[in-house]
Amino acid sequence: MTAVGQRSQGSGGMSIGSVLDRLRPEFPDVTISKIRFLEAEGLISPERTPSGYRRFSLADCERLRYVLTAQRDQYLPLKVIKEQLEAIDSGAAVVGAPDAAPRRPRVLTVAPGEVSPEEFRPDREVRVSRSDLLARSGVDEGFLTELIRAGLIVPGSAGFFDEDAVTLARTARAMSGFGLEARHLRAFKLAADREAGLVAQIAGPVAKGRDAGARDRAEEMVRELAALSLTLHTCLVKAAVRGALDR
C-alpha cells in the first residue's frame, strides 16, 4: 500500500486489537468496527495473513491516527481526508492554505518481536495417544512419567496429549543428553508459568470488557504479548550465557 510512513519490515505486523490499544488513550471512542469501516472506505490497507487476519504496520497505525485526528479536530469528511492522504502519498501539494496542509505523522518507535504472534494461534486439535507420543518423541516410559510428574507435560482429561507434548518430550530428551533430568527442567516450567501469569494480568481485564469485541481483542493481546515475551526471554538467555564460561 501507499501509506503515510514506511511499512515496518520483518516485525510480523500488529493485530487489530493491538492497534486499538495504541489509539484508545487518545481516541477513547474508536472501536474495531470503526477501524474496519475505515479500511472498507479505502483509507487504510493492512496486509492480510494467508489465513485472512489483518496485520497492521506502524505506518498503518499512524495513518489511522491521522484520520481520527482530522475527524475530531477539523471535522473533515472522509472524502476530504482521503484526498489529503492521497496527496501526501503522491508527494503532491495539498490544495488549501499552507497551515491547513496535513503533516506527515510521526512513526512510532517500538521494538518488534522476532517471534510472530501468529505462532500462538491455536492449531487444529490433534489427539496423540501415549504410545504415539513415546514413538514420535523417542523417550521411554520412565522418562515420560518423570516429565508428567514434573508438570512439564499434562495429558488431557481423556488421557491424550497434543502436538506440543511431542515437541516438548523430544526437546527434553535432547537436553537429557547434557545431564539435565526432568526435575532440572522444572525451573523452565516455573518461569513459563510466571510469564503466563503476567500476561493474564494484563489481558484479563480487557477480556471482561462489555463491548462485543472484548474477547477477540484480549486473545490478540495474549498472542502478541506471548510472542514479545518469548523474544525477550531469548535475548535475556543469550546475554546471560555469553559469560557463563568465564565465571
N, C-alpha and C positions, 0 to 999 in steps of 0.2 A: 504494500500500500504506500501511497504518498502521504506521509504524516508529518505533523509538526515535530521535529526532532528525529533522531535516528533510532531505528529499531535495535533493541539490545540483542546481541548475538550470543548464542550458547547458553542462555540462562534458563531456557525451558519455558519462559513466559510466566505471567501471573494469572491466577484464576479470577473469575468474575467476582468471587467473594472477597479476594484479596484487594482487588481494585476498589470495591465498595468500601472496605475498611479504611483504605487510604483517603478516600474522598469524603466520607461521612463527617469527620471532625470539622471540615469547612462547609460541607453541604449536607446538613442533617436529614433533609427530605429526600435525598437521592436513594433510589431503590434499584434492585436488579432489573425490574421491568423497565425502568427509565433507561438504563444502560442498553438494554436490548432494543428499546424503541429508537434510541439514537443510532444504533447500528443499522436498524432497518431503514432509517432515513438517510443512510449513507454518510454520516458524519464521522464514523469510525469503522475500521475494517480489521478486527482482530484476526489473528491466524486461527486455524482450526486443527486439532489433532486428528489422526486417522479415525478416531472413534467419535469425532464431532464436537469435542469440547473446545470452548473458546480459550485462547491463550493470549493475554494482553502484554504488549511490550511497555516499557517505561514511556515511550513516545505516545502510545495509545492512551495511557493514563493521563498524561499531561494534556493531550488533545481533549479528553473529556473534561478536565479541569477548566480548560479554555472555554468550552461550550457552556458549561454550567455558570461560569463567571459572567460571560456575556449575557446570558439569560437573566441572571439575578441582578447584576449591577446596571446593565444598559437596556434591559427589557427588549432585546433584539429577537426578532422571529428567527426560527431555524433556517429559513431560506437565506437570510442575510448572513447569518453566522457561517453557513456552508460556503457562501460566496467568498467571505473573508478568508476562510481556511484554504480554499482552492487558490486564492491569490497568493497566500503565503507559500503554499506548496510549489506554485509555479515560479515564485520569485517576482511576480508582477507587482506593480504599485497598487495600493488599495485606494479605491475611489473615496473621496471624502476629505475632511480636514486632517492635517498631519497628526494631531493629538488623538484622533479617533482611530488611527490605524492600529490594528492589533499587534501586539508584541509577540515574538516567538517565546512560548512558555519555557520556563526552566525545566530541564530534565532532571528528575530526582537521581541522586547517587545512592545506590544500595549495593550490598554485597550479595550477588546472586548465588544460589546454591548450585553446586556441581551435580547434585542428585535431583532428578526431576520429581516433582510431586506425583506425576503420573505413575511412578513406580509403586506408590502406596495405594493406588486404586484397587479395590478388591477384585481378584481374578474369579473366573468361574469356579465354583466349589467342586473340588475333586476329593473323593474319599479314598484314602490309602490304607490298606489293611496292614496289620502288624508284620505279617510275613513279607509283604511287598516293600515295606519300609526297610526291613532288615536286608532284603536282597538288593535294593537300589542304593542304599547308603553304604553297604559293606560293613556295617557294625554287627556285633554278635548280640545275643540276648542279654548277656550280663551287662554290656556297656549301655544298651538301650534302657535297661532297667535303672541304671545309675543316672542317666540323663533325665528320666521321668521323675525319679526321687528328688533330684536336684531342682526340679521345676523348670528345666530348660525346654523340655518337650511335654506338652499336655494333650493327651488324647481327648477326642470329643466324647459326648455322652454315650454314644453307641460303641465306643472303643476304637473308632477310626482316627486317622491322622490326616493332615493336609500336606500340600506340596512343600510348604516352608519347613515342615518337620523333616522331610527328606534332606533338604539342603542343610539344615541345622545339624542333623546327625552326621552327615558327610563331613561338614566342617569341623565338628567336634572330634571326629575320628582323625582327621588330619592334624589337629592340634595335639592329640594324644601322642602323636609320634615325637613330639618335643617334650614329653614327660608331663603334660598337663592332663589331670584327671577331671572327671565331671565335677567334683567338688571345687576345683580351682575355677572352673568356668562359671560357677555360681555368681562370682563377682560381676561378670558381664551382665547376667540377668538382673541383678540388683540395680546396676547402673541404668539399664534399659527401662526398668520399672520407674525409676526416679524421673527419667526424661519423659516417659509417657504420662506420669502424674502431673508434671509441669504443663505439658501440652493440654491435658484435660482441664486444668485450672483456667487456662486462657480461653479455650473453645467452649467449655461447658456453659457459661453464661450466654454466649451467642446462640447456642442450640436451644436455649429456653426462651428465646425471643418470641413475641406474639405474631410477628409477620410470617407470611406463608413461606418465605424462602429461608427462614432461620436455620432449619436443619441442614439444608444443602450448603448454606454458607459456612456453617460450622464444620461440615465434613471437608469442604475445600480448604478451610483454615488448618484443620488437622493434618491433611496431606502436605500442605506447604511447610508447616512447622516441622513435621517429621523429616522432610527432605533437608531442610536447613539444619536441623538438629544432627542428622547423620553426617552432613558435610562438616559441621563444627566439630563433632566428635572425631572424625577422621583427621582433621587438621591438628587437633589437640594431641591425639595419639602420636602423629608424626613428629610433632615438636618434642613430645616427652621422650620418645625412644631415640632421638638423634644422639643424645648424650648418654644413653644407657650404658654403653660400653666404657665410658670414661669415668664412671662412678667408682 
